[in-house]
Amino acid sequence: MDLRRDVTLGARLAVMRTGGLALALAGDPVLRLLYRPWIDDPTPVQRQLREAAQPYASRSGVLVVATHALCRDVVRDRRFLVRTRSGGSLGGSVEGGRDPLLEPVDLSFLGMDPPEHTRLRRLVGSWFTPARVAALEPLVVDLAERLADDAARRGRFDLVAEVATPLPVTVIAAILGVPDGDAAAFARWGRAVAAGLGGVRSLRALHRLDAAIAELRGLLGGLLEQRRRDPADDLVSHLAVQDAGTEETISLAALLLLAGFETTSTLVTNAVAAMTDAREPWAQLAADPDSAGDAVEETLRYDAPIQFTARTPHETVRLGERDVAPDTVVMAMLGAAGRDPSVHTDPDVFDLDRPTKADHLAFSGGIHFCLGAPLARLEGRVALAALAARMPTLHREPGAVRRRSLLLRSYQRLPVAT
């Protein structure tokens, strides 16, 4: 542990927290989304941002778009990129590297622009095509049904720990070739990384994150060396024979592992939470489990796992009511876009029969459209169908815990009972 580094980062954290809270209390809606009570229910703040002049200039220094139309423009317009003109991170940099407070996680190709983004995405893209993902359905169905059966027998359980996390963990571990995926270890690493997405809140969280990433990279580094000697039919073996360097390959595999289960776990959990809160949608799904695909799309609109993405133009771009200068950070509030009344009637109502449910931006768009979208949709659909078929009276129990994250809107725990 570097004491001098900790002192410096601790002082910065204190200034950031104090200054951010002061601006939040003064009324800045973007900064309010970092603090309670606003972070627990962001809907009123998102509505305020949508109704403001677009883009909204936050006192944090970023511009924010919150309407469906402008969010769509930002994520699809190739003039908006994820690095500055000098190649720097949108979260800022410290001595040429990522800022450990604002961007503590190496996001591999998610944090790159072409041509590097294109090269790395192509390395793994063939493993997430709709056809290859469809071939995984028997595995996903068998696993989801076994997990749902076990949970139903218990009667009361934590949905996150018992179903929503082990399903995608096991599947992505199988894709990568991680032997006997340890769901408990992966979940622990995932919690640490999720806590750091969008910036860390404490030195303790940063230390947990650093330790989790070191453990994960150690596991994947050992597996990569093994696959170079003895390849198998898995994604790590595929990466092992490519020209990418070891560090780059490990970062890519780590991204796929963590992104491959954390967001899907959140999707399943948010879906169950939303439908059991309203009650009628869960009863409707239980009566027709084949509508689980509709439940997935409505959840992605209503309570998207990833709430925002950031871009910057490399030239002056007209966006909404203002010209955006190069290297200006623009936040596209994807969660707010899903509740835009100009696109969705009664947007704050969870409606399985909504005709526009698939018209959301939860998987982003353009060249950064989520590579794992077909897999997430499959796992979400199968998991919800299995749960609804076995637990038609599933309901919430006290003790739910939401994560305090502006980026990843998820639960740490969601106790439920049959």
N, C-alpha and C positions, 0 to 999 in steps of 0.2 A: 504494500500500500504506500503510495507517494503522499506523504503528509503535506508537502508544500502544494502539490496539485489539489489536494482535498481542501485546503484552506482557501485557495484561490477560487475553486469552483463553488465552495460553500458560500463565500462572500457574494459571488455573482448570483447564485440562486436566491439569496436573501434580498438582494436589490431587485431582481426580476419579479419575485413574488410580491414584494411590497409595492413596487411601481405598478405591476399589473393589477393588483387588487384595488389600488387607488383609482386607476383609470376605469376599472369595472364599476366601482361604486359611483364614479362620476357619470356613468351612463354609457360607456363604450360597449356596444353589444357583442363585438367579437371577443373582447377580453372577458366579458361576463361568462362566456361559454367555457372558461377555464375554472370557474369557481362555483361552489354551491351558494344558493339553491338552483342557479340557472342551469348548471351542467346536468342536474338530475332530470329536468324537463326542458330541453332546448327549444321546444316548439314555439313558445311566445317570442323568444329572441330571434329564431329563424324567420318568423312572420315579420318582425320589425325590420330585419335586414332585407327581406323581399320587397317590402313596401317603401324602403328608402331609395333615394336616387342611386342608380346603378352606374358604375361600381361605387360601393360605399367605401369611403376613406377612413379606415380605422386609425386611431391614434397610436397604434402599435407600429405603424409605418407600412402596412400592407393594404392593398385594395381588395375588396370582397365583392363577388357576384353571387347572388342567391336565387335568381330566377332560373327556371328550367332552360329558357332560351339562351341566356348568357353563359350559364354553366356548360351547356352543350357546345356553344361556340368556343369556349376556352379549351375544353378537352379535345375537341376535334380539329381545331385550327393549327396547322403545322408551324405557324409562326410563333406559337407559344411552346416553350421548351422547359425542361426541368433543371437546366443549369444556366448560369449567367454567361455572358459573352466571353468572359475570361475562363470559363470552365468551373467556376466556383459553385458551391452548394447554395441553395436558396435559404437554408437555415443558417448561413454564415459559416465562416471557417476560422480556425485557430492555427496559426503558423502553417498555413497551407493544407491543413487536414480538416476533417469534419469537426464541428463544434460538439464536444461530448455532452453538452446540455441540450442543445437544440436538435442535433441529428446524431444521436448516440449509436444508431444501428446502421450497418452497411447494408444498403438495400439493393446491392448488385445492379442489375440492368434497370431496375425501377428508377434509380437515380441517375441514369445516363441518357444522353441524347444520341441520335445517329451520328456516326456509323457504329459506335461501340454497342449501343442499345440493340441495333439491328442484328449485329453479329451474335451477341449472347442469346438474344431471344430465339434466333434461328437454331442455336445449339440444342435447345430443349423443346422447341415448338411442336415437333412431330410427336412428342409424347403426350400432348394434351389436345389433339385433334378430336372432333366429335366422334369419329369412328373408333379411335383407340379408347376414348372414355366410355363409349357404349359397350365395348367388350368387357369393361370392368363391372358392369351392372350385376352379374350373378354374385361376384364377391361382395359388392356393397349390400345387396339384398340379404344375403346370408348373414352377414355381420350385423346389419341393422336389426333384423328379426331376432337374432340371439340376444343382442343388447336390450331390445325392447321387452323380450320375454323375461329376462332376468330382472329388469326394473319393475315390470308388472307384478312379479312374484313378491318383491320387497314391499310394494304398496306405497311407501314413501321413499323418496330419493332425491339427490341433487342432480338435476337434469344435465348440468354442465359436466360434472365429473363422471356420471354413469353412462351417458349416451352421447351427448353432443360433442364431447372431446374425443373419446376413444374411437369413434367411428372414423372421422377423417384422419386421425393420427395413424391408425392401422393401415388405411388405404394409401396415404402418401408414403408411409414407410415401405410398403410393398412396392410402390412404383419406383422409389429410389433404390430399393434393395437393402435397406437397413434391416439387419437380421433381428427377428423377434422384437419388433418395436416396443420399447418400454414406454407405455402410455403415461405413466406417472412422471418419468423424467422429462418426456416431451412436453407434458402439460406444465411442468414447473418452468422449463425453459420458455415456453410460450407465454406464460404469465409475466415473466421477467421482461421479455421483449415487448409484449403488449403494453406494459407499464411505461416503456420508454418511447413508444411510438408517439411522435408529436412533441417530444421533449420530456426530460425526467423532472420529477418533482422534489427529489431529495437525494442526498449522497448515498443513503442506504439503498435506494432503488437503483442508482447508478452502479454500485458495487455488486448488487444481485445480477444486474444486467451483464456486467463485465464477466462475472463468474459463469453465468449461463452460456454466454457466447463462447467463452473459452472451452467449456465442456463440450458443447455442440461441435465446435470446430475440431476438437480433438477426436471425437467419434468419427466425424466425416473424413478427416484426414487419414485416419487409420483405415477406414473402409476404402478410400480412394486408392491407397497404396496396395491394398489386398486385391482390388479389382484390376489394377494394372498388371498384377501377376497372374490373376485367375479370373478373367471376366465372366460375367453371367448375363442373363437377359433382364437387365434393369437399367435405370437411368444413370446411376453412378458409373456403371461399366461403360455406358455410351459416352459419358463425359471423360472417362479415363483414357479413351483412345483418341480424343480430340487434341488440338494443338494448344488449348488454353493452359495457362500456368496453374500450378497447384493452388496458390492462394486465390486466384480468380475462380477456379473450379469449386473450391470449398465454400467461398462466399455465395456462389450461385446455388449450390446444393442446399446450403443453410437457408437461403431465401425461400427456395421451393418447399422445404420441409415445414418451416414455420408459417409461411403464407398459405401453404396447402392445408393446414388444419385450423389455424386460429380464426380466420375469417369465416370458414364454414361452420365451425363450432358456434360462432356468434350468430350466424344466420339461423341455425336450427333453434338456438335458445331464444333469440328475439322473436321468432315466429310463434313458438309456444307461448311466450309471455304475452304477446299481443293478442293471440286468439283466445287464450284462457282469461285474459282481462275482460275482453268483450263478451266471452261465453258463447254467444251465438255462432261465431265463426268456427270454434272448435267442434261444437255439436254438428255443424254443417260438414266439416271435414270428416268427422267420425262416421257420418252417414254415407259419405262418398269419398273414401280415401284416394280414389283416382284423381281427385281435384287437388292433390298435394302440390302439383306443379304450379297451379294458380296461387296456392298459399305461399310458395317460394317467391314468385314474382311480386305479389302484394307486399310481402315482408321487405323485399329489397327496395320497394318504393316507400313504404310506411316507416321503416326503422332500419335503414341501411347500415350494415356493419362499418363501412368506411364512410365517414361523414364529410370529408373534404379532400381535395387535392390541390397542389400548388403548381403554378407555372409562371414563366416570365417571358416577355417578348424580347427578341434580339434586334428589333426595329420598332419604331413608333407605330402603334396599332390603335385604331379607333375601336373602342369597346363601350357599348351603351352610350352614356352621355359624356364621355371624356376620352381624350387621347392618352394612351398608356405609354409612358416612356420606356426605352430599353432598360432591362434589368430590374424593373419594378415587379415586386412579388404580388401575384394575383391569386387569391384563394377562391376556388370554385366550391361553394357549399353544396355538395351533392345531396346531403340529407335534406336541406331546405328545398332544393329543386324537386325532390320527390313529393313535397307537400304544396307545390305551386297550384293554386286554384285555377289558373288559366289553362292548365293541362288536365287536372284531375278534379272532378266534382266532389264536394265534401271530402277534401284531402285528409282531414284528421280522423276519418272513419276507416277502419279496416274492413274492406269489402272484397270477399272472395269472387264476386261476380263482376268486379270492375272491368269495363271493356278496355281501359287504357293502362292496365296494371303493368304491362311489359314496357311501357314507355317511361323508363327511368334511366338514371345514369349511375347506378350503384356499382357497375363494373368499369366506370370511367368511359373513355372513348378514344378514338383515333389510334395512334401507334401504341399507346399505353393501355388499350383495352385489356382487361384482365385475362391473362393467359389461361388461368384456371377456371374461367366461367363455366364451361361445359361440365367440369368435374364438380364444382360447387352446386350447380343446379341438380345434377344427378344425386349427389349425396343428400342435399336438402330434401328433395322430393321423396326419396326412398325412406329417409329417417322419419319424416313427418307422417308418411303413409303407415309405416310400421307402428308408430306410437298411437296414432288415431285409431287404427284398427283394433288395438289391444286395450286401449284406455279411453273409451268414449267419454268418461266423466272426469278426465284429468283436470286438476285445478291447482292453483297456486297455494303454497303454504307460506307462513311468515318466515322471514329471514333472508329474503333476496338481497344481494349486494351487487350494485352496479360499479363498474370500474370508473374511476375519475379520469376520463380521457376525452379530449376534444376530437381526436382522430378516430379512434376505435370505440364505437358505442356498443358496449358489451356488458355481460354479467360475469362476476367472479363466481357467484353461487345463485342458483335458482331452485329452491326447494319446491317440490311438487308432490302430489299424492293422487292415487287413483280413486 
